[in-house]
């Protein structure tokens, strides 16, 4: 049986921290599926379809990584696609508290689902999508935080 890990998130945008988790995850799992959740209560900075394309370009030479979007509960989606693991990155203890609660809820919905936490590499721990969006929105350079250039059109929102 393949060890399939789902790496869920909003990835708005996908950061070098996310990239690091996926690259390390590929050494642990047979397949890593980056899955962008559709949260109707959040307005995205970059459209899901555009983010999927950008992430796919980053992993074009890694056949064990794929990218998709989904709606609904992450635990249900994992069951649908045969993923028995959720891959999550932790930057700090605040992340742990939040992620632990979600992991417990996911396990309640899908008892066969295990959450695997990877501690963020220290040089990437300060990176988060919210800060990157703000810097980018106001014309700052975010190239060192993301694995691809962010589209200029997002700044105009």
Secondary structure, 3 states (H helix, E strand, C coil): CCCEEEEEECCCCCCHHHHHHHHHHHCCCCEEEEEEECCCCCCCCCCHHHHHHHHHHHCCCCCCEEEEEECCCHHHHHHHHCCCEEEEEECCHHHHHHHHHHHHHHHHHCCCCEEEEEECCHHHCCCCHHHHHHHHHCCCCCCCCCCCCCCHHHHHC
